[in-house]
């Protein structure tokens, strides 16, 4: 990523507008996932885990809930697989 700080600022701006968002309610959980991926790329697994946890339990939209939980499950598996492949160890990610 060319400018992670700028990406983080943009994603945090979206999160700050949470109360004003009336349509496209999926933006908040997906923004949390994108922010988590940003921190994952930086090696900050604690922040990644917390953001994915927030995204998982912060979703109140029933129509998006199952698809979003499936996405989080997929991301978790990718995260664990990458850790296994890169270091030979698995760092537990609780989501």
Residue pairs with C-beta under 8 A, 6 or more apart in sequence:
1 7
1 38
1 41
4 38
4 41
4 42
7 38
8 35
8 38
11 31
11 34
11 35
11 38
12 35
14 27
14 28
14 31
15 28
15 31
15 32
15 35
18 28
21 27
21 28
25 61
25 64
26 61
26 64
26 68
28 58
29 55
29 58
29 59
29 64
29 68
30 55
30 68
32 51
32 52
32 54
32 55
32 58
33 51
33 52
33 55
33 71
33 72
33 75
35 51
36 47
36 48
36 51
36 52
36 55
36 75
37 48
37 75
39 47
39 48
39 51
40 48
40 79
45 91
45 93
48 79
48 93
49 93
49 94
49 95
52 72
52 75
52 76
52 93
52 95
53 94
53 95
55 68
55 72
56 68
56 69
56 72
56 95
59 65
59 68
59 69
72 95
76 93
76 95
79 93
80 90
80 91
80 93
83 89
83 90
83 91
84 90
